[in-house]
Amino acid sequence: MGLFEKKYCDICGEPIGLLGNRKLEDGNMCKNCAAKLSPWFTGRRKTTVEDIRKQLSYRTSNASALAAFTPTEVIEGTTKVFLDDVNQRFAVTRSKELKNNPDLVKYSQVQDVTCEIKEDKDELYQTIDGKKVSYDPPKYEYEYTFHVTIDVDSPWFDQIWFDIDEGDKIDQLNGPAYQRAAYLFRYLQFKLMPQKYPDPGAFTVVPGTGNNADGETWTCECGSVNTSPFCPECGKPRPAYRWFCPECGAENHSKFCVKCGTKRPE
C-alpha cells in the first residue's frame, strides 16, 4: 500500500480526505463518523470497527429517546445539566436545546459525583518610577474552578466531566459565585445519588483545593462546629486560612508555606 494511497472509512465507506483519518484498532474512520460518537467517548485507537458501529447504533437510538425527553429541571451554566426526575434520566451539554444529541444517562448508572476545586492566581503589580514591581507583600488575583466528574456505568464511556458556573467568573473565595457553585454541586450529588448523599450539605471534595481539609475543627457562622470542608448545617464553605509566611513572604492557604515549608503561625 502506497504512502498516499486513498483510504476509505470502514464505517460509512466514504473516501477519507487529507487529515481526515481517525485510526481505529483494526481500521479507519472518517471525521464525519467520528463526530457522531459520544462526546464523552475516549480510547478510539483501541476500539474496533465493530464496536464503533455498535456505538453509532446506540447514538441513533439515543437521538430518538431525546425526542421524548422532557426535563423537569435544568441546572444552568455554560454547561447545563438537564434532569428528568420522572423517568430518572439526565443529560449534560453546552447546547441550550439538546440539539447535539447529548447522551441520556439513567440515575441508576451513576457511580459517584465528585468535585475538584482548582485555584489559579495571577500576581498583581504596581508601577513605581515607570517600572512594574511587586507589592510587598505580593498581592494576587484569584480564580476558582469547580470541576465536576460524574462516574457512570456505561459501555461507551466511564465519566462525564464539566465545570460548574453560571457564566460568571468565580474570583472570590467564599464569595456569592463561589458559594452558589458549591451549592449547585451539592445539589447535583443529592439529585443523582440520594442514596449516598441524602443531605445536600454532605459531599466529597478532592483534597488540596483551596478549602482547608486538614481535619482541624472550625466553627461556622451558624454556630455549627465541624471538620468538613463545608458546613453540614447551612452549607457555607469553610473559610480558608490566608496568611503570609514570616520567613519568605509567600501567601498561603494551608498549614505549611508552599515555598519554604515554614509552619503557619498559630
C-alpha positions as CSV (number, residue, x, y, z in Angstrom):
1,M,0.0,0.0,0.0
2,G,1.5,3.3,-1.0
3,L,2.1,6.1,1.4
4,F,-0.5,8.4,-0.3
5,E,-3.0,5.7,-1.3
6,K,-6.5,6.8,-0.7
7,K,-8.2,5.5,2.4
8,Y,-11.9,4.7,2.9
9,C,-13.9,4.8,6.0
10,D,-14.6,1.3,7.4
11,I,-17.9,2.6,8.9
12,C,-19.6,4.5,6.1
13,G,-17.4,3.5,3.1
14,E,-16.8,7.1,2.0
15,P,-13.3,8.2,1.0
16,I,-11.3,9.9,3.7
17,G,-9.9,13.3,2.9
18,L,-6.5,14.7,3.7
19,L,-6.0,14.9,7.6
20,G,-9.5,13.4,8.0
21,N,-8.5,9.9,9.1
22,R,-9.3,8.7,12.6
23,K,-7.4,5.5,13.3
24,L,-9.2,2.5,15.0
25,E,-7.7,-0.7,16.4
26,D,-8.4,-2.6,13.2
27,G,-9.4,0.1,10.6
28,N,-10.0,3.7,9.7
29,M,-12.9,6.1,10.3
30,C,-13.7,9.4,8.7
31,K,-14.1,12.6,10.7
32,N,-17.9,12.7,9.9
33,C,-18.5,9.4,11.5
34,A,-16.3,10.4,14.5
35,A,-18.4,13.5,15.0
36,K,-21.4,11.3,15.7
37,L,-19.8,9.4,18.6
38,S,-20.5,10.3,22.2
39,P,-18.6,13.5,23.3
40,W,-17.6,11.5,26.5
41,F,-16.1,8.6,24.5
42,T,-12.3,8.1,24.7
43,G,-9.9,5.3,23.7
44,R,-10.7,5.4,19.9
45,R,-7.4,3.9,18.8
46,K,-8.1,0.8,21.0
47,T,-11.7,0.4,19.7
48,T,-12.7,-2.0,16.9
49,V,-14.7,-1.1,13.8
50,E,-17.5,-3.4,15.1
51,D,-17.6,-1.6,18.4
52,I,-17.8,1.8,16.7
53,R,-20.7,0.5,14.6
54,K,-22.5,-0.6,17.8
55,Q,-21.9,2.8,19.4
56,L,-23.3,4.6,16.4
57,S,-26.4,2.4,16.5
58,Y,-26.8,3.4,20.2
59,R,-26.3,7.1,19.3
60,T,-29.2,6.8,16.8
61,S,-31.4,5.3,19.5
62,N,-30.3,8.0,21.9
63,A,-31.4,10.7,19.4
64,S,-34.8,9.0,19.2
65,A,-35.1,8.9,23.0
66,L,-34.2,12.6,23.3
67,A,-37.3,13.4,21.2
68,A,-39.4,12.1,24.2
69,F,-37.1,13.6,26.9
70,T,-38.9,16.2,29.0
71,P,-36.6,17.7,31.6
72,T,-38.2,18.6,35.0
73,E,-35.3,20.8,36.0
74,V,-32.2,22.4,34.5
75,I,-29.0,23.3,36.4
76,E,-27.9,26.3,34.4
77,G,-24.4,27.3,33.5
78,T,-22.1,27.4,30.5
79,T,-22.6,23.6,30.6
80,K,-26.1,22.6,31.5
81,V,-27.5,19.6,33.3
82,F,-31.0,18.6,32.2
83,L,-32.7,16.4,34.8
84,D,-35.8,14.3,34.3
85,D,-36.9,13.2,37.8
86,V,-40.0,11.4,36.5
87,N,-38.1,9.0,34.3
88,Q,-34.8,9.2,36.3
89,R,-32.6,10.3,33.4
90,F,-30.3,13.3,32.8
91,A,-28.1,14.8,30.1
92,V,-25.1,17.1,30.2
93,T,-24.5,19.5,27.3
94,R,-23.4,23.0,26.3
95,S,-26.4,23.1,23.9
96,K,-29.5,25.0,25.1
97,E,-32.0,22.9,23.2
98,L,-30.4,19.5,23.2
99,K,-29.5,19.7,19.5
100,N,-26.2,18.0,19.7
101,N,-27.6,14.6,20.7
102,P,-26.2,14.6,24.3
103,D,-26.1,11.1,26.0
104,L,-29.2,10.3,28.1
105,V,-28.0,8.6,31.3
106,K,-30.1,6.9,33.9
107,Y,-29.7,8.0,37.5
108,S,-29.1,4.3,38.3
109,Q,-26.0,4.3,36.1
110,V,-24.2,7.0,38.3
111,Q,-21.4,5.5,40.4
112,D,-20.3,8.8,42.0
113,V,-20.3,12.5,41.7
114,T,-17.1,14.4,42.9
115,C,-15.7,17.8,42.6
116,E,-12.2,19.3,42.4
117,I,-12.0,23.0,43.3
118,K,-9.0,24.4,41.4
119,E,-7.4,27.7,42.4
120,D,-5.5,29.8,39.9
121,K,-3.8,33.0,40.8
122,D,-2.0,35.8,38.9
123,E,0.2,38.3,40.7
124,L,-0.8,41.9,40.7
125,Y,1.8,44.6,40.2
126,Q,2.2,48.3,40.9
127,T,4.0,50.9,38.9
128,I,6.8,52.9,40.6
129,D,9.0,55.3,38.6
130,G,7.7,53.8,35.4
131,K,8.6,50.3,36.4
132,K,6.3,47.3,37.1
133,V,7.1,46.0,40.6
134,S,5.6,43.6,43.0
135,Y,3.7,44.7,46.1
136,D,5.3,44.0,49.5
137,P,3.9,41.5,50.4
138,P,2.8,40.3,47.0
139,K,-0.8,40.6,46.0
140,Y,-2.7,38.2,43.8
141,E,-5.9,38.0,41.7
142,Y,-7.6,34.6,42.2
143,E,-10.0,32.5,40.1
144,Y,-11.7,29.3,41.2
145,T,-13.0,26.4,39.0
146,F,-15.4,23.8,40.2
147,H,-14.6,20.8,38.0
148,V,-17.2,18.1,38.4
149,T,-16.7,14.4,37.4
150,I,-19.7,12.0,37.2
151,D,-18.6,8.4,37.1
152,V,-21.1,6.3,35.2
153,D,-21.6,2.6,34.3
154,S,-21.9,2.7,30.5
155,P,-20.5,0.5,27.7
156,W,-19.5,3.7,25.8
157,F,-17.8,6.0,28.4
158,D,-16.8,5.9,32.1
159,Q,-17.0,9.6,33.0
160,I,-18.8,12.9,32.3
161,W,-16.9,16.0,33.2
162,F,-17.6,19.7,33.2
163,D,-17.2,22.9,35.1
164,I,-20.0,24.4,37.3
165,D,-20.6,28.1,36.6
166,E,-23.4,30.4,35.8
167,G,-21.5,32.4,33.3
168,D,-19.8,34.5,36.0
169,K,-16.1,34.4,36.9
170,I,-15.6,32.9,40.4
171,D,-12.9,35.2,41.7
172,Q,-13.6,35.5,45.4
173,L,-13.1,32.6,47.9
174,N,-16.4,32.1,49.8
175,G,-18.0,34.9,47.7
176,P,-21.5,34.7,46.2
177,A,-20.4,33.0,43.0
178,Y,-18.2,30.5,44.9
179,Q,-21.0,29.6,47.3
180,R,-23.5,29.3,44.5
181,A,-21.2,26.8,42.6
182,A,-20.7,24.8,45.8
183,Y,-24.4,24.7,46.4
184,L,-25.1,23.5,42.8
185,F,-22.5,20.8,43.2
186,R,-24.0,19.5,46.4
187,Y,-27.5,19.7,44.9
188,L,-26.4,17.7,41.9
189,Q,-24.9,15.0,44.2
190,F,-28.2,14.9,46.0
191,K,-30.3,14.6,42.8
192,L,-28.2,11.9,41.1
193,M,-27.2,9.8,44.2
194,P,-29.6,10.5,47.1
195,Q,-28.8,7.0,48.5
196,K,-25.2,8.2,49.0
197,Y,-25.7,11.9,49.5
198,P,-29.1,12.2,51.2
199,D,-28.3,15.6,52.7
200,P,-27.2,18.3,50.2
201,G,-24.8,19.5,52.9
202,A,-22.7,16.3,52.9
203,F,-20.4,15.9,50.0
204,T,-16.9,14.9,48.8
205,V,-14.2,17.4,47.7
206,V,-10.8,16.4,46.3
207,P,-8.2,17.5,49.0
208,G,-5.9,20.4,48.4
209,T,-8.4,22.7,46.6
210,G,-8.1,26.0,48.5
211,N,-10.5,24.9,51.3
212,N,-8.9,23.6,54.4
213,A,-9.5,19.9,54.5
214,D,-6.8,19.0,57.1
215,G,-9.2,17.8,59.8
216,E,-9.0,20.8,62.0
217,T,-12.1,21.9,63.9
218,W,-13.7,25.1,62.8
219,T,-16.9,27.0,63.8
220,C,-19.3,28.1,61.1
221,E,-21.2,31.5,61.2
222,C,-24.3,29.5,62.0
223,G,-22.7,28.1,65.2
224,S,-22.0,24.5,63.9
225,V,-18.7,23.1,64.9
226,N,-17.2,20.6,62.4
227,T,-14.2,19.4,60.4
228,S,-15.6,19.1,56.9
229,P,-14.9,21.5,54.0
230,F,-18.5,22.8,54.1
231,C,-20.8,23.3,57.0
232,P,-23.2,20.3,57.2
233,E,-25.9,22.5,58.8
234,C,-26.0,25.5,56.4
235,G,-23.7,24.5,53.6
236,K,-21.3,27.5,53.8
237,P,-17.7,26.8,52.7
238,R,-15.1,26.6,55.4
239,P,-13.1,29.9,55.5
240,A,-9.6,29.4,54.1
241,Y,-6.6,30.4,56.1
242,R,-4.9,33.1,54.1
243,W,-1.6,34.1,55.7
244,F,1.8,35.4,54.7
245,C,4.9,33.5,55.6
246,P,7.1,35.4,58.1
247,E,10.2,33.9,56.5
248,C,9.8,34.4,52.7
249,G,6.6,36.5,52.4
250,A,4.7,34.0,50.3
251,E,0.9,33.9,50.5
252,N,-0.5,30.6,51.7
253,H,-3.8,28.7,52.3
254,S,-2.5,25.6,54.1
255,K,-0.6,24.7,57.2
256,F,2.9,25.0,55.7
257,C,4.4,27.5,53.4
258,V,4.4,26.4,49.7
259,K,7.8,28.0,49.1
260,C,9.9,27.4,52.2
261,G,8.0,25.0,54.3
262,T,7.6,27.2,57.4
263,K,4.6,26.2,59.6
264,R,1.7,28.6,59.8
265,P,1.9,30.7,62.9
266,E,-0.8,29.7,65.5
